[in-house]
């Protein structure tokens, strides 16, 4: 049975990420449960908002960031020197200098590549479990296992969607071959994503569905009684990319207004490649006064907007080229916590995160007119909004709070 003083290495791409709050929620829940967590990240974002939870848990001190993404070659060299000096006392220097043995050039050249990808493995500290977020990070750790550089550890990978794009199943069969050999547990966040994983490798046995969750402590303080004014606040939150459907949300609001719905405001939270296109669409439809673009903002400000919302709208689609769609959509569970009825497309794994016709409406993504009908239904029926909102709040508290999700993760750790 795993003990709570076990040391966990969490390998992520970007940390802290403004959009991947589920990772920081999981890490802090492990800390709450007594685990000693070290985070290894390839990228430290610059010029972006920082979530309060990152500061509260002082995650600066437990995060090690790679140096290889520092711009020019000279900047990388400077960053590598700074990395070495900063972590001088933590590094196993014998392990590092043994790589210079001229009698083992071939083997050591492979080890050097792995250590370059994962310099955290040069540290003296040993980890009981290495938990990788995203399959492409697990691939690097699998290469380390292949060379027996961390054979004392158990390994877990959480797939999230961008690492299991449906159109690339055949490519993943080769890319993740080492992961399937060396890893001890495989986690997906929904039945939908698990099915894609099983297309890549139908023989894996230790695969688990554990959705990502929210930390109620950070939502509860923003939970307020809904405003009594006449504004119908529609909230959209996500990256502004085609398959998340932000342009469709704008068109739906326009159609509502054409049907004499007044005092409607669409709150668009997030950033992405479509931002200018969306602003131009709003201008073209002459509804700029009814749309607020917030850009990328921290959790606390997202929650304040949700707390004042009337409904949450997610009209996502399946991408025509990659076949990608939302695998879970934690933001929908956060919206339900704030008692927002959900109006969403039936794509990907979304259906597993709401209770259709009770906490929200699940609509075939091609039926745009039905989205508008449901928006108008809720616009005209505050009592129905309140009833659905209350049901959604109770549902997600019982199913998606990070402490509950964390118990499931601990059982996986214990099983390996």
C-alpha positions in Angstrom: 0.0 0.0 0.0 1.4 3.4 -1.0 2.3 5.7 1.9 1.5 9.3 2.1 5.1 10.4 2.4 5.9 9.0 -1.1 7.7 11.2 -3.5 5.9 12.0 -6.7 7.6 13.6 -9.8 5.0 15.3 -12.0 6.2 15.9 -15.6 4.3 18.5 -17.5 4.8 20.7 -20.6 3.9 24.1 -19.3 3.6 25.1 -15.7 1.8 27.0 -14.4 -0.6 27.0 -17.4 -3.4 29.5 -17.6 -5.6 26.9 -19.4 -4.6 23.6 -17.7 -5.9 24.4 -14.2 -6.8 20.7 -13.7 -3.1 19.9 -13.4 -2.5 22.4 -10.6 -5.7 21.2 -8.9 -4.4 17.6 -8.9 -0.9 18.6 -7.7 -2.3 20.6 -4.8 -4.7 17.8 -3.8 -1.7 15.4 -3.6 0.1 17.9 -1.4 -3.0 18.1 0.8 -3.0 14.4 1.1 0.6 14.3 2.3 2.5 13.5 -0.8 5.9 15.2 -1.6 5.5 16.5 -5.1 8.1 17.9 -7.4 7.0 19.4 -10.7 9.3 19.2 -13.8 8.1 21.5 -16.6 9.5 22.3 -20.0 8.1 25.8 -20.2 7.5 28.5 -17.7 5.0 31.0 -19.3 5.9 34.6 -19.5 3.5 37.6 -19.3 0.4 35.6 -18.3 -1.8 35.8 -15.3 -0.9 33.5 -12.4 -3.6 31.6 -10.5 -3.8 32.3 -6.8 -3.6 28.6 -6.0 0.0 28.6 -7.4 1.0 31.3 -5.0 -0.9 29.9 -2.0 0.9 26.5 -2.3 4.3 28.2 -3.0 4.7 26.0 -6.0 7.6 28.1 -7.2 9.8 26.2 -4.7 8.8 22.7 -5.9 9.0 23.4 -9.6 12.0 22.7 -11.8 11.9 24.2 -15.3 13.9 23.0 -18.2 16.4 25.4 -19.9 16.0 24.3 -23.5 13.1 26.6 -24.5 15.0 29.9 -23.9 15.1 31.3 -27.4 18.5 31.7 -29.1 21.4 29.2 -28.8 23.3 31.7 -26.5 20.2 32.1 -24.3 19.9 28.3 -24.0 23.6 28.1 -22.9 23.1 30.8 -20.3 19.9 29.1 -19.1 21.7 25.8 -18.9 24.6 27.3 -16.8 22.0 29.0 -14.5 20.2 25.7 -14.2 23.4 23.9 -13.2 24.4 26.5 -10.6 20.9 26.8 -9.2 20.6 23.1 -8.6 24.3 22.4 -8.0 23.8 20.8 -4.6 20.9 18.6 -5.8 22.7 17.2 -8.8 24.5 13.8 -8.7 27.8 14.9 -10.2 29.2 11.4 -10.4 26.3 10.4 -12.6 26.8 13.4 -14.8 30.6 13.0 -15.3 30.3 9.3 -15.8 28.7 10.2 -19.1 32.2 11.3 -20.3 33.6 7.7 -20.1 35.3 7.1 -23.6 34.7 3.4 -23.3 30.9 3.7 -23.3 30.5 6.3 -26.0 27.5 4.7 -27.8 25.5 4.0 -24.7 26.4 7.3 -23.1 25.3 9.3 -26.1 21.8 7.8 -25.7 21.9 8.6 -22.0 23.0 12.2 -22.7 20.0 12.7 -24.9 17.7 11.4 -22.2 19.3 13.5 -19.5 19.1 16.5 -21.8 15.4 15.9 -22.2 15.0 15.1 -18.5 17.8 16.8 -16.5 15.7 16.2 -13.3 16.9 12.6 -13.5 20.4 13.9 -12.8 19.2 14.9 -9.3 20.1 12.9 -6.2 16.5 12.6 -5.3 14.7 9.4 -6.2 11.0 9.4 -6.9 8.6 6.6 -6.1 6.2 7.5 -8.9 6.7 9.5 -12.0 3.3 10.9 -13.2 3.4 12.3 -16.7 0.7 14.6 -18.1 0.4 14.1 -21.8 1.6 11.1 -23.8 4.5 13.0 -25.5 6.0 13.7 -22.1 5.6 10.0 -21.2 7.5 9.1 -24.4 10.6 10.9 -23.0 10.3 9.1 -19.6 9.8 5.8 -21.4 13.2 6.4 -23.1 14.7 6.8 -19.7 13.2 3.5 -18.5 14.6 1.8 -21.6 18.1 2.8 -20.4 17.4 1.9 -16.8 17.9 5.5 -15.7 14.8 5.5 -13.4 14.0 1.8 -13.0 13.4 2.3 -9.2 10.2 4.4 -10.0 6.7 3.4 -11.1 5.2 5.4 -14.0 1.8 6.7 -14.7 0.6 8.7 -17.7 -2.5 10.9 -17.9 -3.8 11.5 -21.5 -5.8 14.7 -22.0 -6.8 14.9 -25.7 -4.1 16.8 -27.6 -1.9 13.7 -27.2 -4.6 11.4 -28.6 -5.8 13.2 -31.7 -8.2 10.7 -33.5 -6.6 11.3 -36.9 -3.2 10.2 -35.6 -4.0 6.8 -34.2 -1.6 4.9 -36.4 1.2 7.4 -35.6 0.7 6.9 -31.9 1.0 3.2 -32.2 4.7 3.8 -33.0 5.3 6.9 -30.9 3.9 5.4 -27.6 5.3 1.9 -28.1 7.9 2.4 -25.3 5.2 4.0 -23.0 3.1 0.9 -23.3 6.1 -1.3 -22.4 7.4 0.7 -19.4 4.4 2.4 -17.8 2.4 0.9 -15.1 -0.9 2.8 -15.4 -2.8 4.7 -18.1 -5.4 7.4 -17.2 -7.9 9.1 -19.5 -10.6 11.7 -18.4 -13.6 10.1 -20.2 -15.0 7.0 -21.9 -14.6 8.9 -25.2 -10.8 9.4 -24.7 -10.3 5.9 -23.3 -11.9 4.5 -26.5 -9.3 6.4 -28.6 -6.5 5.1 -26.4 -7.8 1.5 -26.9 -7.7 2.1 -30.7 -4.0 2.8 -30.3 -3.4 -0.2 -28.0 -6.3 -2.5 -27.3 -4.1 -4.8 -25.2 -3.4 -2.5 -22.2 -5.1 -3.6 -19.0 -4.3 -1.0 -16.4 -6.2 1.8 -17.9 -8.4 4.0 -15.8 -11.0 6.7 -16.3 -10.4 9.6 -13.9 -11.9 12.9 -14.9 -10.1 16.1 -14.0 -11.6 18.1 -11.1 -12.0 21.5 -9.5 -10.9 22.6 -6.0 -14.0 23.8 -4.2 -12.0 26.0 -1.8 -11.2 28.3 -4.7 -14.7 28.4 -6.1 -16.8 28.7 -3.0 -15.7 32.2 -2.0 -17.1 33.5 -5.4 -20.4 31.7 -5.1 -23.0 34.4 -4.7 -26.8 34.8 -5.1 -27.6 35.5 -8.8 -28.1 39.2 -9.6 -31.7 40.3 -9.7 -31.2 42.6 -12.7 -32.6 42.0 -16.2 -29.3 41.1 -17.9 -29.1 37.7 -19.4 -25.4 36.8 -19.1 -24.2 34.0 -21.4 -20.7 32.7 -20.6 -18.3 31.1 -23.0 -14.9 30.0 -21.8 -12.2 28.3 -23.7 -9.4 28.7 -26.3 -10.6 30.7 -29.2 -10.1 28.0 -31.8 -12.4 26.6 -34.5 -13.5 23.4 -32.9 -14.6 25.0 -29.6 -17.1 27.1 -31.5 -16.8 30.7 -30.3 -18.0 32.0 -33.6 -21.1 29.9 -33.3 -21.7 31.3 -29.9 -21.7 34.9 -31.3 -24.1 33.9 -34.1 -26.4 32.3 -31.6 -26.6 35.5 -29.6 -27.3 37.4 -32.8 -30.2 35.1 -33.6 -31.6 35.6 -30.0 -31.5 39.3 -30.5 -33.3 39.0 -33.9 -36.1 37.2 -32.0 -36.5 40.2 -29.7 -34.5 39.0 -26.7 -33.2 42.2 -25.0 -30.4 42.8 -22.5 -28.4 39.8 -23.6 -24.6 39.9 -23.0 -22.1 37.2 -24.2 -19.0 37.0 -22.1 -16.1 35.4 -24.0 -13.2 34.3 -21.8 -10.1 33.1 -23.4 -7.6 33.8 -26.1 -6.5 32.2 -29.4 -6.0 32.4 -33.1 -9.7 33.4 -33.8 -9.7 36.5 -31.6 -9.6 39.1 -34.4 -12.0 37.1 -36.6 -14.5 37.0 -33.7 -14.2 40.7 -33.1 -14.8 41.4 -36.8 -17.8 39.0 -36.7 -19.3 41.0 -33.8 -18.8 44.2 -35.7 -20.3 42.8 -38.9 -23.4 41.7 -37.0 -23.6 45.0 -35.2 -23.6 43.4 -31.7 -20.3 44.7 -30.3 -22.2 46.3 -27.4 -23.5 42.8 -26.4 -20.2 41.0 -26.4 -17.3 41.3 -23.9 -13.9 39.8 -24.8 -11.8 39.2 -21.7 -8.8 37.5 -23.1 -6.8 35.1 -20.9 -7.5 35.8 -17.3 -6.8 34.0 -14.0 -9.1 31.5 -12.3 -10.3 34.0 -9.8 -11.6 36.4 -12.5 -13.2 33.5 -14.4 -15.1 32.4 -11.3 -16.4 36.0 -10.7 -17.8 36.1 -14.2 -19.4 32.6 -13.9 -20.9 33.6 -10.5 -22.8 36.4 -12.2 -23.7 34.3 -15.2 -27.2 33.1 -16.3 -26.2 30.2 -18.6 -23.0 28.6 -19.9 -22.8 28.0 -23.7 -20.4 25.6 -25.4 -21.3 25.0 -29.1 -18.2 23.0 -29.9 -17.8 20.8 -32.9 -15.6 17.9 -34.1 -12.6 19.3 -36.1 -13.0 18.3 -39.8 -9.3 17.6 -40.3 -8.0 16.2 -37.0 -11.4 14.8 -35.7 -10.6 16.5 -32.3 -13.3 17.5 -29.9 -13.6 18.2 -26.2 -12.6 15.2 -24.2 -14.2 16.4 -20.9 -14.3 20.2 -20.5 -13.6 20.9 -16.9 -14.9 24.4 -17.4 -18.4 22.9 -17.8 -18.2 21.4 -14.4 -16.9 24.7 -12.9 -19.9 26.5 -14.5 -22.3 24.0 -13.0 -20.7 24.6 -9.6 -21.8 28.2 -10.1 -25.3 27.1 -10.8 -25.2 27.9 -14.5 -27.4 25.6 -16.7 -25.3 24.2 -19.5 -26.2 24.4 -23.2 -23.7 22.3 -25.0 -22.9 20.2 -28.1 -23.0 16.5 -27.9 -19.4 16.0 -29.0 -16.4 14.1 -27.5 -16.7 13.3 -23.8 -18.9 16.2 -22.8 -21.9 14.0 -22.2 -20.2 12.4 -19.2 -19.9 15.7 -17.4 -23.5 16.9 -17.3 -26.9 15.3 -16.6 -28.9 15.9 -19.8 -32.2 17.8 -19.3 -31.5 18.1 -15.6 -28.3 20.2 -15.3 -28.3 21.3 -18.9 -29.1 20.6 -22.5 -27.1 18.3 -24.7 -27.7 19.1 -28.4 -26.4 17.6 -31.7 -23.8 20.1 -32.8 -25.3 20.6 -36.3 -28.7 21.8 -34.9 -27.8 25.5 -34.3 -31.5 26.4 -34.2 -32.0 24.1 -31.2 -29.2 25.9 -29.3 -31.1 29.2 -29.9 -34.4 27.6 -28.8 -32.8 26.4 -25.5 -31.2 29.8 -24.9 -34.6 31.5 -25.4 -36.3 28.9 -23.2 -33.9 29.7 -20.3 -34.0 33.4 -21.1 -37.8 33.4 -20.5 -37.8 31.0 -17.6 -35.7 32.2 -14.5 -37.3 29.4 -12.4 -36.1 26.7 -14.8 -32.6 28.3 -14.7 -32.6 28.2 -10.9 -33.8 24.5 -10.8 -31.2 23.3 -13.3 -28.5 25.4 -11.6 -29.2 23.8 -8.2 -29.1 20.3 -9.7 -25.8 21.0 -11.5 -24.2 22.4 -8.4 -25.0 19.2 -6.4 -24.0 16.9 -9.3 -20.5 18.3 -9.7 -19.8 18.6 -6.0 -20.4 14.8 -5.7 -18.6 13.8 -8.9 -15.8 16.3 -9.8 -14.5 17.9 -6.6 -10.7 17.4 -6.5 -10.7 15.6 -3.2 -13.0 13.0 -4.6 -11.1 12.7 -7.8 -7.8 12.5 -5.8 -9.0 9.5 -3.9 -9.4 7.7 -7.3 -5.9 8.7 -8.3 -4.5 7.4 -5.0 -6.1 4.0 -5.6 -4.3 3.9 -9.0 -1.0 4.7 -7.2 -1.6 2.0 -4.7 -2.4 -0.6 -7.4 1.1 -0.3 -8.9 
